[in-house]
């Protein structure tokens, strides 16, 4: 009997990467909330799993060789789960190279830059115009890269849905809060809508959405994301 994967999670774009992947891959899991607002990520027991004091993290009791394994860093978790299931990683070595390119692009670019944009626009104690402009502009540049890629490919890695899409969607779906526009990014808009229509992605995004107070997110209600049900 397969043991459920332990998911250490809080409902943020980084957390959604893994809840979406688990839902897409049909893996059973049990959720352990890591309240980052209260500092749960610094608890000694959690640091044994995630030494960088960041969620998400997982523990898989059925790891390699049948032994438990813990994995931290969202990109590493996605690769681990894709290898474990043989899903959403492409079928050829060229596919996998493309997946890894765009996954690393998200990990090193979209996530950090969009995260800083959110911070300086919404949460910074001081109004720092330079920081707002810098991160807002860099986020816009990255979404331009995304749109151009999607002009030639249905998904980030090519003609197949992959963990690179799962990793990128959460941050990109919050484009409004990052003070971005889709008016000049029709391919990004098409991709956002296509992924939103996937039931498993919606389930992963909905995990503990009540904690964010966004059961009726304005972006979900927008014309771009009509309820497909």
C-alpha positions as CSV (number, residue, x, y, z in Angstrom):
1,X,0.0,0.0,0.0
2,X,1.3,3.4,-1.0
3,X,1.8,5.9,1.8
4,X,0.6,9.5,1.4
5,X,3.3,12.1,0.7
6,X,3.6,14.6,3.5
7,X,3.3,18.1,2.1
8,X,4.6,21.1,4.1
9,X,2.6,24.0,2.7
10,X,1.2,27.4,2.8
11,X,-1.1,28.8,0.1
12,X,1.4,30.9,-1.9
13,X,2.5,30.7,-5.5
14,X,5.5,28.5,-4.3
15,X,3.2,26.3,-2.3
16,X,0.8,26.0,-5.3
17,X,3.5,24.5,-7.4
18,X,3.5,21.3,-5.4
19,X,-0.2,21.1,-4.5
20,X,-0.9,21.4,-8.2
21,X,1.7,18.8,-9.1
22,X,0.4,16.3,-6.6
23,X,-3.1,16.8,-7.9
24,X,-2.0,16.5,-11.5
25,X,0.0,13.4,-10.8
26,X,-2.8,11.7,-8.8
27,X,-0.6,11.2,-5.8
28,X,-2.2,11.0,-2.3
29,X,-0.9,13.4,0.2
30,X,-1.5,14.9,3.6
31,X,-1.0,18.6,4.2
32,X,0.9,20.1,7.1
33,X,0.4,23.9,7.3
34,X,3.6,26.0,7.7
35,X,2.3,29.4,8.7
36,X,5.0,31.6,7.4
37,X,3.4,34.7,9.0
38,X,3.9,33.1,12.4
39,X,7.4,31.8,11.7
40,X,6.6,28.1,11.5
41,X,9.3,27.8,8.9
42,X,11.9,28.4,11.6
43,X,10.8,25.5,13.8
44,X,13.6,23.0,14.5
45,X,11.6,20.0,13.3
46,X,10.8,21.8,10.0
47,X,14.4,22.8,9.5
48,X,15.4,19.2,9.6
49,X,13.3,18.8,6.4
50,X,13.9,22.2,4.9
51,X,17.2,23.7,6.1
52,X,16.7,26.9,4.1
53,X,13.6,27.6,6.3
54,X,11.3,27.9,3.3
55,X,8.2,26.0,2.3
56,X,7.2,24.0,0.4
57,X,8.8,20.7,1.3
58,X,7.8,17.1,1.2
59,X,8.5,13.8,2.9
60,X,7.9,10.7,0.8
61,X,7.8,7.5,2.9
62,X,8.1,5.5,-0.3
63,X,11.3,7.1,-1.5
64,X,14.2,5.6,-3.5
65,X,14.9,2.0,-2.5
66,X,11.7,2.1,-0.4
67,X,13.3,4.3,2.1
68,X,11.8,7.7,3.3
69,X,13.2,10.9,1.7
70,X,12.7,14.5,2.4
71,X,13.0,17.1,-0.4
72,X,13.1,20.9,-0.1
73,X,13.1,23.7,-2.8
74,X,10.1,23.7,-5.1
75,X,12.0,23.0,-8.3
76,X,13.8,20.0,-6.8
77,X,10.4,18.7,-5.5
78,X,8.8,19.0,-8.9
79,X,11.7,17.2,-10.6
80,X,11.6,14.5,-7.9
81,X,7.8,14.0,-8.3
82,X,8.1,14.0,-12.1
83,X,10.8,11.3,-12.1
84,X,8.9,9.3,-9.5
85,X,5.7,9.2,-11.6
86,X,7.2,9.4,-15.1
87,X,4.8,12.2,-15.8
88,X,5.0,15.9,-16.9
89,X,8.7,15.7,-17.7
90,X,8.6,14.9,-21.4
91,X,9.3,11.7,-23.3
92,X,12.8,12.4,-24.7
93,X,16.0,13.8,-23.5
94,X,15.4,17.0,-25.6
95,X,12.0,17.3,-23.9
96,X,13.6,17.1,-20.5
97,X,16.3,19.6,-21.3
98,X,13.5,22.1,-22.4
99,X,11.5,21.4,-19.2
100,X,14.6,22.0,-17.1
101,X,15.5,25.2,-19.0
102,X,12.1,26.7,-18.3
103,X,11.8,25.4,-14.8
104,X,15.1,27.0,-14.0
105,X,14.0,30.2,-15.7
106,X,11.0,30.3,-13.3
107,X,13.1,29.5,-10.3
108,X,15.8,32.0,-11.0
109,X,13.6,34.7,-12.6
110,X,9.9,34.8,-12.4
111,X,9.5,33.7,-8.8
112,X,12.1,36.0,-7.3
113,X,11.3,39.0,-9.4
114,X,7.5,38.7,-9.1
115,X,8.0,38.1,-5.4
116,X,10.0,41.2,-4.9
117,X,7.4,43.1,-7.0
118,X,4.7,42.0,-4.6
119,X,6.8,42.9,-1.6
120,X,7.7,46.4,-2.6
121,X,4.2,47.2,-4.0
122,X,2.2,45.8,-1.1
123,X,4.2,45.1,2.0
124,X,7.4,47.2,2.2
125,X,7.3,49.5,5.2
126,X,8.7,52.3,3.1
127,X,7.6,53.6,-0.3
128,X,10.7,53.1,-2.4
129,X,10.0,54.2,-5.9
130,X,13.3,52.8,-7.3
131,X,12.6,49.3,-6.0
132,X,9.0,49.4,-7.3
133,X,10.1,50.4,-10.7
134,X,13.0,48.0,-10.9
135,X,11.1,44.9,-10.0
136,X,7.9,45.8,-11.8
137,X,10.0,46.4,-15.0
138,X,11.9,43.2,-14.6
139,X,8.6,41.2,-14.1
140,X,7.3,42.8,-17.3
141,X,10.4,41.8,-19.1
142,X,10.0,38.2,-18.0
143,X,6.4,38.1,-19.0
144,X,7.4,39.4,-22.4
145,X,9.8,36.4,-22.6
146,X,7.0,34.1,-21.6
147,X,4.6,35.6,-24.2
148,X,7.2,35.2,-27.0
149,X,7.9,31.6,-26.0
150,X,4.1,30.8,-26.0
151,X,3.7,32.5,-29.4
152,X,5.6,29.5,-30.8
153,X,4.7,26.8,-28.4
154,X,1.5,25.7,-26.7
155,X,3.3,25.2,-23.4
156,X,6.6,26.3,-22.0
157,X,8.6,23.2,-22.9
158,X,6.9,22.7,-26.2
159,X,3.7,21.0,-27.2
160,X,3.2,19.2,-23.9
161,X,2.2,20.3,-20.4
162,X,4.9,20.0,-17.8
163,X,6.2,20.8,-14.4
164,X,7.6,24.0,-15.9
165,X,4.1,25.2,-16.5
166,X,3.0,24.2,-13.1
167,X,5.9,26.1,-11.6
168,X,5.2,29.3,-13.5
169,X,1.4,29.5,-13.5
170,X,0.9,30.6,-9.9
171,X,3.1,33.6,-10.0
172,X,1.9,34.6,-13.5
173,X,-1.7,34.3,-12.5
174,X,-1.2,37.1,-10.1
175,X,-0.2,39.6,-12.8
176,X,-2.7,42.1,-11.8
177,X,-1.3,42.5,-8.3
178,X,2.1,42.9,-9.9
179,X,0.8,45.9,-11.8
180,X,1.3,44.1,-15.2
181,X,-0.9,44.0,-18.3
182,X,-2.0,41.3,-20.6
183,X,-3.1,43.7,-23.3
184,X,0.2,43.1,-25.2
185,X,0.6,39.5,-24.1
186,X,-2.1,37.5,-25.9
187,X,-0.2,34.2,-25.8
188,X,0.4,34.5,-22.0
189,X,-3.3,35.2,-21.6
190,X,-4.2,32.1,-23.7
191,X,-1.9,29.9,-21.6
192,X,-3.2,31.2,-18.3
193,X,-6.7,30.4,-19.3
194,X,-5.8,27.0,-20.7
195,X,-4.2,26.0,-17.5
196,X,-7.0,27.4,-15.3
197,X,-9.4,25.1,-17.2
198,X,-7.5,22.0,-15.9
199,X,-9.5,20.6,-12.9
200,X,-6.4,19.3,-11.2
201,X,-4.7,22.7,-11.3
202,X,-7.9,24.3,-9.9
203,X,-7.9,21.7,-7.0
204,X,-4.2,22.4,-6.2
205,X,-4.8,26.2,-6.3
206,X,-7.8,25.8,-4.0
207,X,-5.9,24.0,-1.2
208,X,-6.5,26.0,1.9
209,X,-7.5,29.1,-0.2
210,X,-9.7,30.2,2.7
211,X,-6.5,31.1,4.6
212,X,-5.7,33.7,2.0
213,X,-9.2,35.0,2.2
214,X,-9.6,34.6,-1.5
215,X,-12.4,32.1,-2.0
216,X,-13.7,34.7,-4.5
217,X,-10.4,36.1,-5.9
218,X,-11.1,39.0,-8.2
219,X,-8.7,37.4,-10.7
220,X,-10.8,34.2,-10.7
221,X,-13.9,36.2,-11.4
222,X,-12.3,38.2,-14.2
223,X,-13.4,37.6,-17.8
224,X,-10.1,35.9,-18.5
225,X,-10.8,33.2,-15.9
226,X,-14.5,32.3,-16.1
227,X,-15.6,29.3,-14.1
228,X,-15.5,26.3,-16.5
229,X,-18.0,24.3,-14.5
